[in-house]
Amino acid sequence: MIFNFALWKNGFNKTLAKEWKVFAIQMNNDHPQIEELGFKFNPEGNWYLPIRSLDSKLVIESYESDTLEDALTPITEALDKVKQAHPYFDQIVQAAIVKFGRIENEE
């Protein structure tokens, strides 16, 4: 399992793949805190957080004793990391809007 944060390139004005990749690498260099939290970087413009597998035995035992949340620690730990990384991802989105412009939805 992973959590994935990806800049959706189609949400920004048209840009060349090379320019997008250079931007993503720069953002990764500017925000080392993201990798310090455990996220892995893909130069195509996304970061992903591997999540430890759930212990199936513990899931069964916890379910049977009505304490399922006890077995979900890997997920809650990952969610905490996502919450900590959110401000950095928000900064990256804002930087992408400034650099490339955003395509407005026509409704």
C-alpha positions, -999 to 999 in steps of 0.1 A, spaced: 0 0 0 11 36 -6 -2 71 -4 6 91 -35 9 128 -40 10 138 -77 8 171 -94 -18 166 -121 0 181 -150 -33 185 -170 -45 210 -143 -18 235 -153 -12 253 -186 6 232 -212 43 227 -203 70 206 -218 78 173 -201 115 184 -195 104 217 -179 79 198 -157 106 173 -146 131 201 -138 104 218 -117 96 186 -98 133 179 -90 137 215 -78 106 212 -56 120 180 -41 153 197 -34 135 227 -19 114 205 4 137 178 19 112 175 48 90 154 26 116 127 22 125 130 58 89 120 66 94 88 46 80 98 12 99 86 -19 103 109 -49 96 101 -85 111 128 -108 80 126 -130 64 148 -104 51 127 -76 59 115 -41 47 83 -25 46 70 10 50 32 15 26 20 42 36 -10 63 13 -40 57 -14 -48 82 -8 -79 103 -36 -102 92 -36 -121 125 -39 -89 145 -67 -76 122 -87 -108 128 -81 -107 166 -89 -70 168 -120 -74 147 -133 -103 169 -127 -82 200 -142 -51 185 -109 -31 187 -101 -30 150 -84 4 154 -56 -14 172 -47 -33 140 -47 -1 119 -16 15 133 4 14 100 -25 34 84 -28 59 112 9 64 113 9 71 75 -20 95 78 -1 114 104 29 117 80 5 129 52 -8 155 76 27 167 84 37 168 47 5 187 37 20 222 41 49 213 19 27 198 -8 5 229 -7 36 251 -12 45 229 -42 11 233 -58 12 271 -52 47 272 -69 34 252 -98 4 276 -102 28 306 -102 53 290 -127 28 273 -151 -5 289 -145 -37 270 -137 -63 258 -162 -96 271 -150 -127 248 -152 -152 260 -176 -186 254 -161 
